[in-house]
């Protein structure tokens, strides 16, 4: 039989609202980057929150292949933002042909540079080194998130929130 867990009560506190935006994208892996870029290019005010110090999620932190890792002779090319990343990386010398397909491996450090450039060009407000802690709810709607940074707990409010955490962390806690 397992022992009951010890608990402690965290004191209530006021949390500063440090930013308000139209669209908040939580997570900057391939899905989050594509969502943020597409929305910003459509004229939406976008904020992109990432727990690490760079964009790219697993592409930059773990080092997996790029967007088009299964391109073969019969592949129907979708183009779009993934192709744009690949073309930019190739132009910078940060992508090499992948040995098992017709796609390219994007160097993780090069990917960071491409992501930084595209985020800046699109006018996206980046917020790095911020770990998602909890959703801010208004009834059944997610209206922002609580994050933890070196500054402590912070609140970011938004009209809409996209959960691109990879594990649906925001949705799960909502």
C-alpha positions as CSV (number, residue, x, y, z in Angstrom):
1,X,0.0,0.0,0.0
2,X,1.4,3.4,-1.0
3,X,2.0,6.1,1.5
4,X,-0.1,9.3,1.2
5,X,1.8,12.2,-0.3
6,X,2.8,15.1,1.9
7,X,1.5,18.4,0.6
8,X,1.9,22.1,1.3
9,X,-0.2,25.0,0.5
10,X,1.3,27.6,-1.8
11,X,0.3,31.1,-0.7
12,X,-1.9,33.1,-2.9
13,X,-0.2,36.0,-4.7
14,X,-0.9,38.7,-7.2
15,X,0.7,38.0,-10.6
16,X,1.7,40.9,-12.9
17,X,0.1,40.9,-16.4
18,X,3.2,41.5,-18.4
19,X,1.7,41.4,-21.9
20,X,-1.6,41.3,-23.8
21,X,-2.0,40.2,-27.4
22,X,-4.5,39.2,-30.0
23,X,-3.1,35.7,-30.5
24,X,-0.8,33.8,-28.1
25,X,1.0,30.8,-29.5
26,X,2.5,28.6,-26.7
27,X,5.4,26.5,-28.0
28,X,7.7,27.3,-30.9
29,X,8.3,23.9,-32.5
30,X,7.4,23.4,-36.2
31,X,3.7,23.7,-35.5
32,X,3.9,26.7,-33.3
33,X,6.3,28.5,-35.6
34,X,4.0,27.8,-38.6
35,X,0.9,29.0,-36.8
36,X,2.6,32.1,-35.5
37,X,4.0,33.0,-38.9
38,X,0.8,32.4,-40.8
39,X,-1.3,34.5,-38.3
40,X,1.2,37.3,-38.3
41,X,1.4,37.4,-42.1
42,X,-2.4,37.6,-42.1
43,X,-2.2,40.8,-40.0
44,X,-2.8,39.4,-36.5
45,X,-0.9,40.6,-33.5
46,X,1.0,37.5,-32.4
47,X,3.0,36.6,-29.3
48,X,5.1,33.4,-29.3
49,X,6.0,31.9,-26.0
50,X,8.8,29.3,-25.6
51,X,10.3,27.7,-22.6
52,X,13.8,27.4,-24.0
53,X,16.1,30.2,-25.1
54,X,15.5,29.6,-28.8
55,X,12.7,28.7,-31.2
56,X,12.3,25.3,-32.8
57,X,11.2,22.9,-30.1
58,X,12.6,19.4,-30.8
59,X,14.2,20.5,-34.0
60,X,16.7,22.7,-32.1
61,X,16.8,21.1,-28.6
62,X,16.8,17.4,-29.5
63,X,18.1,17.6,-33.0
64,X,15.6,15.8,-35.2
65,X,15.2,16.2,-39.0
66,X,13.6,19.2,-40.6
67,X,10.0,19.8,-41.8
68,X,10.2,17.5,-44.9
69,X,11.9,14.4,-43.6
70,X,9.9,12.0,-45.8
71,X,10.3,13.6,-49.2
72,X,10.7,11.0,-51.9
73,X,10.2,11.0,-55.7
74,X,6.4,10.4,-55.4
75,X,5.9,13.0,-52.7
76,X,3.4,15.7,-53.5
77,X,5.1,18.9,-52.3
78,X,2.9,21.0,-50.1
79,X,5.4,24.0,-50.1
80,X,4.3,26.5,-47.4
81,X,6.2,27.6,-44.4
82,X,8.1,24.3,-44.0
83,X,9.5,24.6,-47.5
84,X,10.3,28.2,-46.8
85,X,12.4,27.2,-43.7
86,X,14.2,24.6,-45.8
87,X,15.0,27.0,-48.6
88,X,16.3,29.7,-46.2
89,X,18.4,27.1,-44.4
90,X,19.9,25.9,-47.7
91,X,20.7,29.4,-48.8
92,X,22.5,30.0,-45.5
93,X,24.5,26.7,-45.8
94,X,22.6,25.3,-42.8
95,X,21.0,22.4,-44.6
96,X,22.5,19.3,-46.3
97,X,20.9,16.5,-48.3
98,X,19.4,13.8,-46.2
99,X,20.8,10.4,-47.1
100,X,17.6,8.3,-47.0
101,X,15.2,10.7,-48.8
102,X,15.1,13.7,-51.1
103,X,14.8,16.1,-48.2
104,X,17.4,18.1,-46.3
105,X,18.7,17.9,-42.8
106,X,18.6,21.3,-41.2
107,X,21.4,22.1,-38.8
108,X,19.9,22.9,-35.4
109,X,22.0,26.1,-35.0
110,X,21.1,27.2,-38.5
111,X,17.5,26.5,-37.8
112,X,17.7,28.9,-34.9
113,X,19.0,31.6,-37.2
114,X,16.3,31.0,-39.8
115,X,13.5,31.0,-37.1
116,X,14.8,34.2,-35.5
117,X,14.9,35.9,-38.9
118,X,11.4,34.8,-39.9
119,X,9.9,35.7,-36.5
120,X,11.5,39.1,-36.6
121,X,10.4,39.8,-40.2
122,X,6.8,38.8,-39.4
123,X,6.7,41.2,-36.5
124,X,6.0,38.5,-33.9
125,X,6.5,39.4,-30.3
126,X,8.9,36.7,-28.9
127,X,8.9,35.7,-25.3
128,X,11.6,33.1,-24.6
129,X,12.7,31.4,-21.3
130,X,9.1,31.2,-20.1
131,X,7.7,27.9,-18.9
132,X,3.9,27.4,-19.1
133,X,2.4,26.8,-15.7
134,X,-1.4,27.2,-15.9
135,X,-4.1,28.5,-18.2
136,X,-6.1,31.7,-17.4
137,X,-9.7,30.8,-17.8
138,X,-12.9,32.9,-18.3
139,X,-15.6,30.3,-18.1
140,X,-14.8,27.7,-20.6
141,X,-12.4,29.9,-22.7
142,X,-8.7,30.1,-22.3
143,X,-7.8,33.8,-22.2
144,X,-4.1,33.6,-21.4
145,X,-1.5,31.7,-19.5
146,X,0.6,31.9,-16.4
147,X,4.3,31.4,-17.0
148,X,7.4,31.1,-14.8
149,X,10.5,32.9,-15.7
150,X,13.6,34.2,-13.9
151,X,11.4,37.1,-12.9
152,X,8.9,34.8,-11.2
153,X,5.3,34.2,-12.1
154,X,3.9,36.3,-14.9
155,X,0.6,36.4,-16.8
156,X,0.1,36.8,-20.5
157,X,-3.4,37.6,-21.7
158,X,-4.8,37.0,-25.2
159,X,-8.0,37.0,-27.2
160,X,-7.1,33.6,-28.6
161,X,-4.5,30.9,-27.5
162,X,-3.0,28.2,-29.7
163,X,-1.6,25.2,-27.7
164,X,1.5,24.2,-29.7
165,X,3.3,22.6,-26.7
166,X,3.6,19.2,-28.3
167,X,1.9,17.5,-25.4
168,X,-1.3,19.7,-25.2
169,X,-0.2,21.1,-21.9
170,X,-2.4,24.1,-22.1
171,X,-5.5,22.2,-23.2
172,X,-4.9,19.5,-20.6
173,X,-4.8,21.9,-17.7
174,X,-7.7,24.0,-18.9
